[in-house]
Amino acid sequence: MPDAAYAKLLALRTGLRHFEAWSAQQARAAGLTPAQHQLLLAVRGHDDPDGPTVGELADYLLLRHHSVVGLIDRAEAAGLVRRIRGEADHRVVRLQLTADGASRLEALSALHLEELERLALDVPSTWAGLAPVQRPHGFPGPTDECAEPGVGNLVKLARVYDAPQPDATSVLVDRLWPRGVAKQGAPFDRWCKEVAPSSALRKWYGHVPRRFGEFARRYRGELSRSPAKEALAALRTGTTDVKTLVLMTATRDLDHSGAAVLREVLTERQSPGRER
């Protein structure tokens, strides 16, 4: 293969990563996480006027069903989307944007279209001929993993009572030691309780799902202040060369746990000059 082919592939992948980092920065400036921006786009870009189902969103976002449910819960708590029950079949749940969600997405989309025009990219024609976004039902999908260079290739969630995951570094991120787990021979490599939610926040939350959006907002605030801020930076630094990082918790509901928020924080791409 000629050298020019490698240079072409490098330029393509570098350009895509720069655009993705720029997009994430614009989303945060609009008060959204990159994942929320992608969710809003998946809802608005769906071809059914009634909105996509949770399963269709999972296909768009390449996530497992329960991970999408957690993302929807947080977006709904933030007033960005709403669930609509199907008229013909009440078991079917579809997603629609709220006025606030639609307004933020419209502003972001205008910026993105301007940037694509500046870069002279025609994305639809670029993807022509590739596999469809949505997978046939039953086709193997993605796993509950998030990727972020510099934090470890994969960041996963697991309960301390689950079977150990080989070739991975496991970190307990709860403030309390899990019940029934002996300290000698514990199923994780480190205990980083400093990055866990404060005792006051944990007690207020009480693992009530409807409080999760506000819990996540407060927890992110704690992670931006000392001493959690320094512990978070140390966790990132200590796992730079780790292939797979597993955040472990005793919480049963992983999607509504502090570990889920921590994973989202760890896997968010940082804008230039922003503190990690």
N, C-alpha and C positions, 0 to 999 in steps of 0.2 A: 504494500500500500504506500503511495507517495506521501512525502512529508506534508504536502499541501492539504491532504485529506484530514490529517490529524489537526492541523492548524484551523481548518474549517470547523471541525467538531468542537474544538476548544473555544473558538470565537462564539459559536452558537450557544454552548452551555454557559459560558461566562456572561453572555448577553442576557440569557434567560434569568440567571441568578441575580444580576443587577436589576433587572426589571421587577423581579419578585421582591427584592429588598426595598426598592422604591415604592412598590405597591403597598407593602406592609407599613411603611412609614406614613403613607397617605391615609391608610385606614386608621392608624393610631391618632393621627391629627384630627380625624373626624370622630374620635371617641369610640372607635370599634377595635376589636382584636382582628388580626388577619383572618382567623377562623370565622368570626361573625360576618366579615365582609364577604367571604366566599359563600357562607350560608345564605345571606340576603341575595346574592347574585344567582344562586341556584334556585331560590324561590321565584325571583322575578323573571329569570330567563326560561323557566319551564313553559312548555307549549300548551298546557291545560290552564284555561282561565280560572279554574277552581283551585289551582295551586298543586304542588307536588305532594305525594305521600312521603311518609318517613322513609320507606324503603327506597323510593326514587332519589331522595336526598342522599341516602347512604351510597347509592351508586354514583351520584355526581361527585361526592366528597371523598369517595374511596375509603369509607370508614365502616366499622361494624354498626349494626342497628342500635345497640345500647349506647355507643359513643355519640351517635347522632342525637339520640334522645337527650343526653346530657347537655349537648351543645344547644339544642332547641330550648331546653329548660332555662338555660342562662340567658338566651336571647329573648325569650318570652318575659322573663323577670326584668330585663332591661327595657321592655316596651318596644322591641324591634319587630317581633312577629306575633302571630296569634294562631291558635289551633282552631280548625273548623271541622265539625263532624259532617260526614257525607249524608246527604238527604235520603238517598236510596238505601245506603247501608251505613248505619251509625257506627259500625266497627271501624270504618275507614276514616282516618284522620289526615287532613290536608293542612298545609301551611300557607298562610298569606301574610304579606307585609302590613305592618301598621303604617299610619301616616308618617310617623317619625322615621321608621325604617326605610320607607320608600324615599323620603326626602334625603336622607344621608346617602343612600345608594345612588340616587340620581346625581348628586354632586360628585361623588367618587367616580362614577362611570364617565361623566363628562371629562374629568381629569385624565382618566385612563385612555379614553379615545384620543384625546389631544396628544398624549405621550406616544401612543402607537402610531399616530400620524407623523409625529416628529421623527420617530424611528423608522418610518416608512415600512411598517409591518402590516400585512394583511393576514390577521390570525386565522379567520375562517378558511381561506384558501390554503394556508399553511398546513392545517389539519386535515384537508380533504384527502379521502382515501384511507385514513387511519380507522382503527376500530371505533365503534360507537362509544359514547360516554357511558351509557347504561349497559349493564351486563344482563344477560338472560338470567332469570331466577334459577338459583341452584348452582351458578357458576362460582368457583372458588373466589372469594373476595379477600380483602386485606385483613391484616391482624390489628389488634389494638396497640399500634406502635406509632410513635412520633419520631421524626428524624430531625436532627439539627447538628450540622457540622460544628465541632469544637465542644460539644457537650456529651458526645458519645453518639455513635451512629444511630442507635435506637434507644428510646426511652419508653419503658413499659410500666404498667401498674400490676401489682399482685398483692394478695393477702399473705400475711406471714404464715398462715396455716396451709397455703398451697404448696404443691411439690416444688422443690428448688429448681431453678432454671440453670442448666449448664452453660458454661462459657459466658457468664454474665456477672456483673458486680451489683450486689443487692444492698440497698440502704434503707433502714427503717426510718421513716420520717414522721412518726407519731411522737407526741410529747410524753406519753405514758408507755411504760413497758407493757407489752401484750400479755394478757392473762394466759396461763398455761404454757408459756414458753420459757424453758430453762435458759439461763444466761450462758451456761457452758454448752457449747455446740449449737448456738442460736442459728436459725436458717438465713442469716444475712451477714454481710461483711462489716457493716458499720451501722452505728446509731447516730443519726444527725437530728437530735430533738430540737436544736436551736432554730431549724427552719419550719417547725410545726406551728400551727395556729396557737395563739396564746390561750392560756387556761380560761380566761374570761370570754374570749371569742368562742372557744369550743363549747363552753357551757351555754352561752346564748344561743348558738346554732342548734344544739341538741339533735343534730342529724334530721332536722325537719326539712324535707325536700323543697317546700315552698319558700324557705328562707335561703336557699342555696345561692341565688343571684347576689343577694346582699352580703351573704357570708363570703363569697368569692371576692367581692369588691373590698370588703374590710381586710380580708386576708392578704390581698395584693398590697394594700396599704402597709400592713405590718412587714411584709417582705421588702418594702422599700426603705424601711427604717432600721436603725441599729437596735439590737444586735443581730436580728434576722438577716439584714442586708449583707453583713460580713459573712455569716454562715452560708448564705446562698452563693456568694462569690467563691467561697472555699469549696463548696460542693461542685460548682462548675469547674474550678481549677483542678480539683482532685480527680475528676472523671474525664478530662480532656482526651486521654488516650484509651478510654474504655469503649469497647465495641458495642456493648449493650448495658444500659443502666436500668435497673429495676427498682422502682420506688415502692417500698413495702409498707403496708398499713394493716391494722387489725380491723378496720372498718369494713362492714359487710357490703355496703352500697358504694362501690368504687367510683361510680359516675358522679356521686354527690359527696365526695370525700375531699379533704384538704390535699391529699396526694394528687388528685385529678387537677386541682388548681395549680399545684406546684409543677406538675408535668407541663401544663400549658405555659407557665412562665418560663420554664427551662427551654422549651422548644420554640419560643417566639424568637424570630430573627431580630437582632438588635440593629437599629438604625445607626449610621455613621456618627461617631462621637458620643453615642449614648452609653451610659455606664451599664456594664453587664451585671 
